Amino acid sequence: FGGSGEIRTHGGLSSSPVFKTGAFNHSATLPIDRNYKEYQSFQLESAIKALKIRLLDKIWDMPSTKPKTAKTIMASNPCEVPFGELTAAGIYLDLAYQSITSPEWQELFKRADKSNLQKKIEGLFTGAIVNPSEARPALHTALRNLNKTPVLVNDEDIMPAIAEVWQRIDNLCNKWIGVTDLIHIGIGGSDFGPRLAMHALAHSNAKSQRNLMRIHFAANVDSAELEQILSRAQPNSTKVLIVSKSFTTSETIHNARAILHWFKENNLTNSQIQNALFAVTANVDGAKAFGVDEENIYPFWDWVGGRFSVWSAVGLPIALQYGFDTFKAFLQGADAMDQHFRNTSFEKNLPVLMALAMVHQQEKHQGKAFAIIPYAHSLELLPFWLQQLEMESHGKSIGLNGKAGLGSSPIVFGSAGSNAQHSFFQLLHQGPDVIPVDFVAVISAMSSLPQAETQHRVLLANCLAQAQALALGKNTDDPNQTYLGQRPSNLILLKQLDAFHLGALLSLYEHRAVCLGHLWNLNSFDQPGVELGKVLARPIEAALNETDKASDTSSFDTITAARIDFLKKPK
């Protein structure tokens, strides 16, 4: 036996045996002596399959005198794969600075196999109940299933309903003439995804091909945000998209009512107001009662989680601003990553590898934080989207079995590079905690300025240098100038930032999240922890609204009661 997964035979290395451990194929490259070539297709493979799997652990520790090929490395250590070998949907992943050894990777693969991760992946695509607390599947992947392969929910194919929404979105893109403003009202998953996509694609070629309207996002119940939007919008040529799965979300409904008042103040008739209102919701009756015409209501199914919903009509602003073909390319990129995730062995599977690396680093360093740094200004909102995806999905301590989970989401933070270097990178380099980092970069420049290529090379140089510094560090006699290094990171590289690659990138992180939840034994698709604060806010709001009399605060704890009383005193 040779090192790094190689098997020695007859003084040489054979050509392509495959170790099969559960769902994993561990390949090694072994050129055979010429006298044995007739055995290559059958004899060698049969012999290798007959080897005891218990010997695998010994393989990795033995020295090798033969150079590794990419295929050998892929099997033994994804961190050593030549750059460009780990790729899917136009995205490259480099794990080189993770510093995870071959034995450690093999243990991670065994762990994933033992947990039945492949079964979880397949269930995600086929409508299995992956959200047990709400007894629901999570079929956001069906929303970008452009081939319309049947997907069954309660024995009914949901693809015709999804295709109908695609057609309606396409039709709407060709109807809006003379619209100057679109106000998108939503919060959380109804806001982060479309807001990110709109910002990320603002530089794209699709922008110049359409008569652009102004897109405004109103999420916060703080009226200051909405006031700024209304000061710029033109009431007679404004459309409003109200996005709420339940159509009861407090912040969203307050903002929608405020816009109704604004319309009336500007002398719009009831008919004009109704024509201006659109909704994306699962509560059609609630939207109709609010005044939205049924023809202007787009469905939001209960098998789509809010933070996974940008692929639905929640992403309507993408199509309206950049055209349906751009929205379709966005879905195609996500679907390409879906197919990679579903059909690729774990050793080459980008979301799986990223999840396993995260679990490994978190356990090795008792990590509580994770940073994502997109070296692309157009992706500056990516960390905010990922914060909800990860921390709302996995900010939990109780697992699926009602007992303590096997892990939990780290605190996710980040901002665009190179700005971030002048903010919190001091902590990343010399802080006491090891914080894994994802560096996200784009090969192509994203502006048309004469200096674009030069400045883009500066941007990429900073990205690579920061990863290098975190990994390798610097030793000096001055402790204050010493960088310990050994700080793990990934490099995620997009060929270009367009709708296709953006869709693939978001899908990549969605699937990583699913893997993490599975490995931690957590439900990635519910969020019970957000409910208590909402419930407690209602009586507090009622007490604050009693401005003409003293409130009965006896039902509140003493601290909250004192705060309510203080806020109600004349200032």
C-alpha positions as CSV (number, residue, x, y, z in Angstrom):
1,F,0.0,0.0,0.0
2,G,1.2,3.5,-0.9
3,G,0.2,6.8,0.8
4,S,-2.6,9.1,-0.1
5,G,-5.0,6.4,-1.1
6,E,-2.7,4.6,-3.6
7,I,-2.5,0.8,-3.8
8,R,0.8,-0.7,-4.8
9,T,0.7,-3.8,-7.0
10,H,3.6,-5.7,-8.7
11,G,6.0,-2.9,-8.1
12,G,3.8,-0.3,-9.7
13,L,0.6,1.5,-9.3
14,S,-2.6,0.3,-10.9
15,S,-4.9,2.4,-13.1
16,S,-8.3,3.1,-11.6
17,P,-9.6,1.0,-8.7
18,V,-12.6,2.2,-6.8
19,F,-13.2,1.7,-3.0
20,K,-16.9,1.6,-2.3
21,T,-17.9,2.6,1.2
22,G,-21.6,3.0,1.5
23,A,-22.6,5.8,-0.9
24,F,-19.0,7.0,-1.5
25,N,-16.6,6.1,-4.3
26,H,-13.0,6.5,-3.2
27,S,-10.9,6.5,-6.4
28,A,-7.2,6.1,-6.7
29,T,-4.9,6.2,-9.8
30,L,-2.7,3.1,-10.3
31,P,-0.8,2.5,-13.5
32,I,-0.2,-1.3,-13.8
33,D,2.8,-3.3,-15.1
34,R,2.3,-3.9,-18.8
35,N,2.2,-7.7,-18.2
36,Y,-1.0,-7.2,-16.3
37,K,-3.0,-5.0,-18.6
38,E,-5.3,-7.8,-19.6
39,Y,-6.5,-7.8,-16.0
40,Q,-7.3,-4.0,-15.9
41,S,-11.0,-4.1,-16.5
42,F,-11.9,-7.1,-14.4
43,Q,-9.2,-8.7,-12.3
44,L,-7.9,-5.6,-10.7
45,E,-11.3,-4.1,-9.9
46,S,-12.5,-7.4,-8.4
47,A,-9.4,-7.7,-6.3
48,I,-9.7,-4.2,-5.0
49,K,-13.4,-4.6,-4.1
50,A,-12.4,-7.6,-2.1
51,L,-10.1,-5.6,0.1
52,K,-11.3,-5.1,3.6
53,I,-12.6,-1.6,4.2
54,R,-11.0,-1.6,7.7
55,L,-7.6,-1.3,6.0
56,L,-8.5,2.1,4.5
57,D,-7.3,4.1,7.5
58,K,-3.8,2.6,7.1
59,I,-3.6,3.7,3.5
60,W,-3.5,7.4,4.2
61,D,-0.5,7.2,6.5
62,M,1.8,5.3,4.2
63,P,4.4,7.2,2.2
64,S,4.2,7.3,-1.6
65,T,7.0,7.6,-4.2
66,K,4.6,8.2,-7.1
67,P,3.2,11.6,-8.0
68,K,-0.5,12.1,-7.4
69,T,-2.9,12.8,-10.2
70,A,-6.0,15.0,-9.9
71,K,-8.2,11.9,-9.6
72,T,-6.1,10.4,-6.8
73,I,-6.2,13.7,-4.9
74,M,-9.9,14.1,-5.4
75,A,-10.5,10.8,-3.7
76,S,-8.1,11.3,-0.8
77,N,-8.2,15.0,-0.1
78,P,-10.4,17.7,-1.7
79,C,-8.1,20.3,-0.2
80,E,-5.3,19.2,-2.6
81,V,-7.3,19.2,-5.8
82,P,-5.7,21.4,-8.5
83,F,-7.6,24.7,-8.8
84,G,-10.4,24.4,-11.2
85,E,-11.2,20.7,-10.7
86,L,-13.9,21.4,-8.1
87,T,-16.5,23.2,-10.2
88,A,-20.2,23.3,-10.9
89,A,-22.6,25.7,-12.8
90,G,-19.8,28.1,-13.6
91,I,-18.6,28.3,-10.0
92,Y,-15.2,27.2,-8.8
93,L,-14.5,26.1,-5.2
94,D,-11.0,26.0,-3.8
95,L,-10.6,24.3,-0.4
96,A,-6.8,24.5,-0.3
97,Y,-6.6,26.7,2.8
98,Q,-9.0,24.5,4.8
99,S,-5.9,22.4,5.9
100,I,-8.1,19.3,6.4
101,T,-6.0,16.1,6.1
102,S,-6.9,13.0,4.1
103,P,-7.8,10.9,7.2
104,E,-10.0,13.8,8.4
105,W,-11.8,14.0,5.1
106,Q,-12.4,10.3,5.1
107,E,-13.9,10.5,8.5
108,L,-16.1,13.4,7.3
109,F,-17.3,11.3,4.4
110,K,-18.0,8.4,6.6
111,R,-20.0,10.6,8.9
112,A,-22.1,12.0,6.1
113,D,-22.7,8.5,4.8
114,K,-23.7,7.2,8.2
115,S,-26.1,10.1,8.6
116,N,-27.9,9.1,5.4
117,L,-27.3,12.5,3.9
118,Q,-27.9,11.2,0.4
119,K,-31.4,10.1,1.4
120,K,-32.0,13.6,2.8
121,I,-30.8,15.2,-0.5
122,E,-33.1,13.0,-2.6
123,G,-36.0,13.7,-0.2
124,L,-35.5,17.4,-0.7
125,F,-36.2,17.0,-4.4
126,T,-39.0,14.5,-4.3
127,G,-41.3,16.0,-1.8
128,A,-40.4,14.1,1.4
129,I,-41.4,15.8,4.7
130,V,-38.2,17.5,5.5
131,N,-39.9,20.0,7.8
132,P,-41.4,17.7,10.4
133,S,-42.6,20.4,12.8
134,E,-44.9,21.7,10.2
135,A,-45.4,18.4,8.4
136,R,-44.3,19.9,5.1
137,P,-41.8,19.3,2.2
138,A,-39.5,22.1,1.2
139,L,-39.7,22.3,-2.6
140,H,-38.0,25.5,-3.5
141,T,-36.0,23.4,-6.0
142,A,-39.3,22.8,-7.9
143,L,-39.6,26.5,-8.5
144,R,-36.5,26.4,-10.8
145,N,-37.3,23.0,-12.4
146,L,-37.5,24.4,-15.8
147,N,-37.7,21.0,-17.4
148,K,-41.0,20.5,-15.6
149,T,-40.1,17.1,-14.4
150,P,-43.1,16.0,-12.3
151,V,-42.9,16.8,-8.6
152,L,-45.7,15.3,-6.5
153,V,-47.2,16.8,-3.3
154,N,-50.1,14.8,-2.0
155,D,-50.0,12.7,-5.2
156,E,-50.5,15.9,-7.3
157,D,-47.9,17.2,-9.7
158,I,-47.2,20.8,-8.7
159,M,-45.2,21.7,-11.9
160,P,-48.3,22.9,-13.9
161,A,-49.1,25.4,-11.2
162,I,-45.5,26.7,-11.1
163,A,-45.4,26.9,-14.9
164,E,-48.6,28.9,-14.9
165,V,-46.9,31.5,-12.6
166,W,-43.9,31.6,-14.9
167,Q,-46.3,32.5,-17.8
168,R,-48.1,35.1,-15.7
169,I,-44.8,36.7,-14.8
170,D,-43.7,36.7,-18.4
171,N,-47.0,38.3,-19.5
172,L,-46.8,41.0,-16.8
173,C,-43.4,42.0,-18.0
174,N,-44.9,43.1,-21.3
175,K,-47.9,44.9,-19.8
176,W,-46.4,47.6,-17.6
177,I,-46.0,50.6,-19.8
178,G,-45.3,54.0,-18.3
179,V,-44.7,52.7,-14.7
180,T,-42.0,54.9,-13.0
181,D,-41.9,53.2,-9.6
182,L,-42.4,49.8,-8.1
183,I,-42.6,49.6,-4.3
184,H,-41.9,46.1,-3.0
185,I,-43.2,45.6,0.5
186,G,-42.0,42.6,2.5
187,I,-39.7,41.6,5.2
188,G,-37.3,38.8,6.0
189,G,-37.3,36.2,3.2
190,S,-39.8,38.3,1.3
191,D,-37.2,41.1,1.1
192,F,-33.6,39.8,1.4
193,G,-33.6,37.6,-1.8
194,P,-35.1,40.0,-4.3
195,R,-33.3,43.0,-2.9
196,L,-30.0,41.1,-3.2
197,A,-30.7,40.0,-6.7
198,M,-31.8,43.5,-7.9
199,H,-28.6,45.0,-6.5
200,A,-26.3,42.2,-7.8
201,L,-27.6,42.5,-11.4
202,A,-27.7,46.3,-11.5
203,H,-24.5,46.3,-13.6
204,S,-25.7,43.7,-16.1
205,N,-26.4,44.1,-19.8
206,A,-30.1,43.4,-19.2
207,K,-30.3,46.8,-17.5
208,S,-29.7,48.8,-20.7
209,Q,-32.2,46.8,-22.7
210,R,-35.3,48.0,-20.9
211,N,-37.0,51.2,-19.9
212,L,-36.1,51.1,-16.3
213,M,-38.4,52.0,-13.5
214,R,-37.2,52.7,-10.0
215,I,-37.5,49.7,-7.7
216,H,-37.9,50.5,-4.0
217,F,-37.8,48.0,-1.1
218,A,-39.8,48.8,2.1
219,A,-39.2,46.3,4.8
220,N,-38.8,48.1,8.1
221,V,-41.9,49.2,10.1
222,D,-39.9,52.4,10.9
223,S,-41.8,54.9,8.8
224,A,-38.6,56.8,8.0
225,E,-37.7,54.2,5.4
226,L,-41.0,54.4,3.7
227,E,-41.0,58.3,3.8
228,Q,-37.8,58.4,1.8
229,I,-39.3,56.1,-0.8
230,L,-42.5,58.0,-1.1
231,S,-40.6,61.3,-1.4
232,R,-39.1,59.9,-4.7
233,A,-42.1,58.0,-6.1
234,Q,-44.7,59.3,-8.4
235,P,-48.1,58.3,-7.1
236,N,-49.9,58.2,-10.5
237,S,-47.4,55.9,-12.1
238,T,-46.5,53.7,-9.1
239,K,-47.2,50.0,-8.6
240,V,-47.1,48.3,-5.2
241,L,-46.2,44.6,-4.6
242,I,-47.2,43.3,-1.2
243,V,-45.3,40.2,-0.3
244,S,-46.4,38.2,2.7
245,K,-47.0,34.4,2.9
246,S,-49.7,34.9,5.5
247,F,-50.7,38.4,4.6
248,T,-50.7,39.2,8.3
249,T,-47.0,40.2,8.8
250,S,-47.3,43.2,11.0
251,E,-44.5,45.3,9.4
252,T,-45.7,44.6,5.9
253,I,-49.4,45.4,6.5
254,H,-48.5,48.6,8.3
255,N,-46.4,49.8,5.4
256,A,-49.1,48.7,2.9
257,R,-51.7,50.7,4.7
258,A,-49.4,53.7,4.8
259,I,-49.1,53.5,1.0
260,L,-52.9,53.3,0.6
261,H,-53.1,56.5,2.6
262,W,-50.5,58.1,0.4
263,F,-52.4,57.2,-2.7
264,K,-55.6,58.7,-1.3
265,E,-53.8,61.9,-0.3
266,N,-52.7,62.2,-3.9
267,N,-56.3,61.9,-5.1
268,L,-56.1,58.5,-6.7
269,T,-59.5,56.9,-7.2
270,N,-60.4,53.5,-5.6
271,S,-60.2,52.0,-9.1
272,Q,-56.7,53.5,-9.7
273,I,-55.5,52.2,-6.3
274,Q,-56.8,48.7,-7.0
275,N,-55.0,48.6,-10.3
276,A,-51.8,49.7,-8.6
277,L,-51.9,46.9,-6.0
278,F,-50.3,43.4,-6.5
279,A,-49.6,40.7,-4.0
280,V,-47.6,37.5,-3.5
281,T,-49.3,35.4,-0.8
282,A,-50.7,32.1,0.3
283,N,-53.7,34.0,1.8
284,V,-55.6,35.0,-1.3
285,D,-58.7,35.9,0.7
286,G,-56.7,38.2,3.0
287,A,-55.2,40.0,-0.1
288,K,-58.6,40.4,-1.7
289,A,-60.0,41.8,1.6
290,F,-57.2,44.3,1.6
291,G,-58.2,45.5,-1.9
292,V,-56.0,43.6,-4.3
293,D,-57.7,42.4,-7.4
294,E,-57.6,38.6,-7.7
295,E,-56.0,38.8,-11.1
296,N,-53.1,40.6,-9.4
297,I,-52.5,38.0,-6.8
298,Y,-49.6,35.5,-7.3
299,P,-49.5,32.3,-5.2
300,F,-47.1,31.5,-2.4
301,W,-47.3,27.8,-1.5
302,D,-46.9,26.5,2.0
303,W,-44.1,24.1,0.8
304,V,-41.9,27.1,0.1
305,G,-40.1,28.7,3.1
306,G,-39.8,32.4,3.1
307,R,-36.0,32.4,3.1
308,F,-36.0,30.0,0.1
309,S,-38.7,32.0,-1.9
310,V,-36.8,34.3,-4.2
311,W,-37.3,31.7,-7.0
312,S,-41.1,32.2,-6.8
313,A,-43.2,35.2,-7.7
314,V,-41.4,36.8,-4.7
315,G,-38.6,37.4,-7.3
316,L,-41.1,39.3,-9.5
317,P,-39.1,42.6,-9.4
318,I,-36.1,40.8,-11.1
319,A,-38.3,39.9,-14.1
320,L,-40.1,43.3,-14.2
321,Q,-36.8,45.2,-14.1
322,Y,-34.5,43.1,-16.2
323,G,-36.9,41.0,-18.3
324,F,-38.3,37.5,-18.0
325,D,-35.3,36.0,-19.8
326,T,-33.0,37.3,-17.1
327,F,-35.3,35.8,-14.4
328,K,-35.3,32.6,-16.3
329,A,-31.5,32.6,-16.4
330,F,-31.5,33.1,-12.7
331,L,-33.6,30.0,-12.3
332,Q,-31.4,28.1,-14.7
333,G,-28.3,28.8,-12.7
334,A,-30.0,27.6,-9.5
335,D,-31.3,24.5,-11.3
336,A,-27.8,23.7,-12.6
337,M,-26.5,23.7,-9.1
338,D,-29.5,21.6,-8.0
339,Q,-28.5,18.9,-10.5
340,H,-24.9,19.0,-9.4
341,F,-26.0,18.7,-5.7
342,R,-28.4,15.8,-6.4
343,N,-26.2,13.8,-8.7
344,T,-22.6,14.3,-7.8
345,S,-20.6,12.1,-5.4
346,F,-19.8,13.7,-2.2
347,E,-16.0,13.9,-2.9
348,K,-16.8,16.4,-5.8
349,N,-20.1,17.9,-4.5
350,L,-19.6,21.6,-3.7
351,P,-22.4,22.1,-1.2
352,V,-21.5,18.9,0.6
353,L,-17.8,19.7,0.8
354,M,-18.5,23.2,2.1
355,A,-20.8,21.8,4.8
356,L,-18.3,19.1,5.9
357,A,-15.5,21.7,6.0
358,M,-17.7,24.0,8.1
359,V,-18.6,21.2,10.6
360,H,-14.9,20.2,10.8
361,Q,-13.6,23.7,11.5
362,Q,-16.4,24.5,14.0
363,E,-15.7,21.3,16.0
364,K,-11.9,21.6,15.8
365,H,-11.8,25.2,17.0
366,Q,-15.0,25.4,19.0
367,G,-16.0,28.1,16.5
368,K,-18.9,30.4,17.1
369,A,-18.6,32.7,14.0
370,F,-18.2,32.6,10.3
371,A,-17.4,35.4,7.8
372,I,-18.4,35.8,4.2
373,I,-16.5,38.4,2.2
374,P,-17.7,39.0,-1.4
375,Y,-15.0,40.8,-3.3
376,A,-17.7,42.3,-5.5
377,H,-19.5,45.5,-4.6
378,S,-22.6,44.1,-6.4
379,L,-22.7,41.3,-3.9
380,E,-22.5,43.5,-0.8
381,L,-26.0,42.3,0.3
382,L,-25.0,38.6,0.2
383,P,-24.0,38.5,3.9
384,F,-27.4,39.8,4.9
385,W,-29.2,37.2,2.9
386,L,-26.9,34.5,4.2
387,Q,-27.4,35.6,7.8
388,Q,-31.1,34.8,7.6
389,L,-30.5,31.6,5.6
390,E,-28.1,30.2,8.2
391,M,-29.1,31.7,11.5
392,E,-32.9,31.5,11.1
393,S,-32.5,27.9,9.8
394,H,-30.0,26.7,12.4
395,G,-29.9,29.1,15.3
396,K,-31.3,26.3,17.4
397,S,-30.1,24.2,20.4
398,I,-32.8,21.5,20.2
399,G,-32.6,18.9,17.5
400,L,-35.1,16.9,15.5
401,N,-35.3,14.3,18.3
402,G,-36.3,16.8,20.9
403,K,-32.8,16.6,22.5
404,A,-29.8,18.8,22.1
405,G,-28.7,19.2,18.5
406,L,-25.3,18.1,17.3
407,G,-24.3,21.6,16.4
408,S,-25.7,25.1,15.7
409,S,-25.3,27.9,13.3
410,P,-22.3,30.1,13.9
411,I,-22.8,33.9,14.0
412,V,-22.7,34.9,10.3
413,F,-21.2,38.3,9.4
414,G,-19.5,40.0,6.6
415,S,-19.4,42.9,4.1
416,A,-17.9,43.6,0.7
417,G,-14.1,43.4,0.2
418,S,-12.0,45.3,0.1
419,N,-14.0,47.5,2.5
420,A,-14.1,44.8,5.1
421,Q,-10.3,44.8,5.3
422,H,-10.6,48.2,6.9
423,S,-13.3,47.1,9.4
424,F,-13.0,43.7,11.1
425,F,-10.1,42.0,9.4
426,Q,-7.9,42.8,12.4
427,L,-10.1,40.4,14.4
428,L,-9.8,37.7,11.7
429,H,-6.0,37.9,11.6
430,Q,-5.0,38.4,15.2
431,G,-8.1,37.8,17.3
432,P,-8.1,34.9,19.8
433,D,-10.8,32.9,17.9
434,V,-10.3,31.1,14.6
435,I,-13.1,32.3,12.3
436,P,-13.6,30.5,9.0
437,V,-14.0,32.7,6.0
438,D,-15.6,32.3,2.6
439,F,-14.0,34.6,0.0
440,V,-16.3,35.1,-3.0
441,A,-14.9,36.7,-6.1
442,V,-15.8,37.2,-9.8
443,I,-13.3,36.6,-12.6
444,S,-14.7,39.4,-14.9
445,A,-14.7,43.1,-14.0
446,M,-18.2,44.5,-13.3
447,S,-18.0,48.0,-14.7
448,S,-17.4,49.7,-18.0
449,L,-15.0,52.4,-16.7
450,P,-11.7,52.6,-18.5
451,Q,-10.0,51.7,-15.3
452,A,-12.2,48.6,-14.8
453,E,-9.7,45.9,-15.6
454,T,-6.8,47.5,-13.7
455,Q,-8.9,48.1,-10.5
456,H,-10.4,44.6,-10.8
457,R,-6.9,43.1,-10.7
458,V,-6.3,45.2,-7.5
459,L,-9.5,43.8,-6.1
460,L,-8.6,40.2,-6.9
461,A,-5.1,40.7,-5.6
462,N,-6.5,41.8,-2.2
463,C,-8.8,38.8,-2.1
464,L,-6.0,36.3,-2.7
465,A,-3.6,38.1,-0.4
466,Q,-6.1,38.1,2.6
467,A,-6.7,34.4,2.2
468,Q,-2.9,33.8,2.0
469,A,-2.2,35.9,5.1
470,L,-4.9,34.2,7.1
471,A,-3.6,30.7,6.2
472,L,0.2,31.2,6.3
473,G,0.6,34.0,8.8
474,K,3.9,35.7,9.6
475,N,6.4,34.9,12.4
476,T,8.4,37.8,13.9
477,D,10.2,38.6,17.1
478,D,7.6,41.2,17.9
479,P,4.4,39.5,19.1
480,N,2.4,42.5,18.0
481,Q,3.5,42.0,14.4
482,T,3.0,38.2,14.5
483,Y,0.2,36.5,12.6
484,L,-0.5,33.0,13.7
485,G,-2.0,31.9,10.5
486,Q,-3.8,28.5,10.1
487,R,-7.1,30.4,9.7
488,P,-9.2,28.4,7.3
489,S,-11.0,29.8,4.3
490,N,-12.7,28.9,1.0
491,L,-12.3,30.7,-2.3
492,I,-15.5,30.7,-4.3
493,L,-15.0,32.0,-7.8
494,L,-17.7,33.0,-10.3
495,K,-16.8,33.2,-14.0
496,Q,-18.9,36.3,-14.2
497,L,-21.7,38.0,-12.2
498,D,-24.9,37.6,-14.2
499,A,-28.3,36.1,-13.5
500,F,-27.2,32.5,-14.2
501,H,-24.2,32.6,-11.9
502,L,-26.0,34.5,-9.2
503,G,-28.7,31.8,-9.2
504,A,-26.1,29.1,-8.9
505,L,-24.3,30.9,-6.1
506,L,-27.5,31.3,-4.0
507,S,-28.4,27.7,-4.7
508,L,-25.0,26.6,-3.6
509,Y,-25.5,28.2,-0.2
510,E,-29.0,26.9,0.1
511,H,-27.8,23.4,-0.3
512,R,-24.9,23.9,2.1
513,A,-27.5,25.0,4.6
514,V,-29.5,21.8,4.1
515,C,-26.4,19.7,4.6
516,L,-25.5,21.5,7.8
517,G,-28.9,21.2,9.2
518,H,-28.9,17.5,8.5
519,L,-25.4,16.9,10.0
520,W,-26.5,18.9,13.1
521,N,-29.8,17.1,13.3
522,L,-31.7,20.3,13.1
523,N,-34.9,21.3,11.2
524,S,-33.6,23.8,8.6
525,F,-37.1,24.9,7.6
526,D,-38.8,26.2,10.7
527,Q,-38.1,29.2,12.9
528,P,-40.0,28.9,16.2
529,G,-37.6,31.2,17.9
530,V,-39.0,34.3,16.1
531,E,-42.5,33.9,17.4
532,L,-42.3,34.8,21.1
533,G,-41.2,38.4,20.5
534,K,-44.1,38.9,18.0
535,V,-46.6,37.7,20.6
536,L,-45.2,39.9,23.4
537,A,-45.1,43.0,21.1
538,R,-48.9,43.0,20.8
539,P,-49.9,43.9,24.4
540,I,-46.9,46.3,24.6
541,E,-48.2,48.0,21.4
542,A,-51.7,48.3,22.9
543,A,-50.3,49.8,26.1
544,L,-48.2,52.4,24.1
545,N,-51.3,53.3,22.1
546,E,-53.2,54.3,25.2
547,T,-51.8,57.8,25.0
548,D,-54.6,59.5,26.9
549,K,-54.5,57.5,30.0
550,A,-52.2,55.5,32.2
551,S,-51.8,51.9,31.1
552,D,-52.4,48.9,33.3
553,T,-48.9,47.4,33.2
554,S,-49.5,44.9,35.9
555,S,-49.3,42.1,33.4
556,F,-45.7,43.0,32.3
557,D,-42.5,42.3,34.2
558,T,-41.3,45.3,36.2
559,I,-38.6,46.3,33.7
560,T,-40.9,46.3,30.7
561,A,-43.6,48.1,32.6
562,A,-41.1,50.9,33.6
563,R,-40.0,51.3,30.1
564,I,-43.6,51.6,28.8
565,D,-44.4,54.2,31.4
566,F,-41.3,56.2,30.5
567,L,-42.1,56.2,26.8
568,K,-45.6,57.4,27.5
569,K,-44.5,60.4,29.5
570,P,-44.6,63.8,27.6
571,K,-41.1,64.7,26.5
